[in-house]
């Protein structure tokens, strides 16, 4: 009779070999978590139901996957506009107004109910104008009440940050051991940087607010327009307060008709503040910082971390060098497009409309 002994093994390191499914599943899961959780969209229209906001967020998730640097630009621009609104409100003597209030106002969190018209959402610039003209009193809503409306879950975001952080640590760990990284992993690292940048910009912006706050005024829409004078004489496209801010990206209006894009909303007054209105940066410094961050986000992993393009023998070839060069050229093109787009946002001509009020 033979005696058999069992060997007890302690900690066993993970093998260096990885399957294709392991790489794809890990990267796709990380990209999905990044692009879904980072989006803080504006308040939807009333009676939209459940699925339309979900579909809208899914569409924006796809757009974020295609161009994460533009999502960073949207977040940075919205924070710059919210900060400017905060400075204006503090200058008017409203010391209790916070950055969260400004985000809430700019995302359509307030709906104006005039005496003789249907309610419509107002922007922060609209609210400032109505306060200056005496049509409204300061909304009696605290920062805590806005946070209560928000569906932001700090634990969920913390878990996403841990997941994405662990992914980055694994990638740098492989580099430290002189192990190769795939191009998909490098691209995923870029999405992680973008997600962290968006989190930082939208830290005070409410998430998934479904019910806006109604502000009632004793004045009629006609009285507001009449007192505004010639500035409000033109027919409105979005809301009756278009003469204050019309919510459109002015420099794209010349391009949209040629692309057969809809310029005006399907319904007037529009039922919600649109998400695709690119906010202007307050100063060239804000745009410069956003441009710098965009360059770092895309060029850093692709230039400093050399991806592996091995041939069938596991060695670099002429084709792999060309593939690496093409990836670097594509980064230059993407950064160039982002820089050009952001440069337009600080043009004095494009900011003139918003600076009037």
Secondary structure as GFF3:
##gff-version 3
##sequence-region A 1 357
A	DSSP	alpha_helix	20	37	.	.	.	ID=ss1
A	DSSP	alpha_helix	51	66	.	.	.	ID=ss2
A	DSSP	alpha_helix	68	91	.	.	.	ID=ss3
A	DSSP	alpha_helix	99	106	.	.	.	ID=ss4
A	DSSP	beta_strand	110	113	.	.	.	ID=ss5
A	DSSP	beta_strand	120	122	.	.	.	ID=ss6
A	DSSP	alpha_helix	124	132	.	.	.	ID=ss7
A	DSSP	alpha_helix	143	149	.	.	.	ID=ss8
A	DSSP	alpha_helix	154	176	.	.	.	ID=ss9
A	DSSP	alpha_helix	183	201	.	.	.	ID=ss10
A	DSSP	beta_strand	213	216	.	.	.	ID=ss11
A	DSSP	alpha_helix	221	228	.	.	.	ID=ss12
A	DSSP	three_ten_helix	229	232	.	.	.	ID=ss13
A	DSSP	three_ten_helix	250	252	.	.	.	ID=ss14
A	DSSP	alpha_helix	253	256	.	.	.	ID=ss15
A	DSSP	alpha_helix	284	299	.	.	.	ID=ss16
A	DSSP	pi_helix	300	304	.	.	.	ID=ss17
A	DSSP	alpha_helix	318	344	.	.	.	ID=ss18
A	DSSP	alpha_helix	348	355	.	.	.	ID=ss19
###
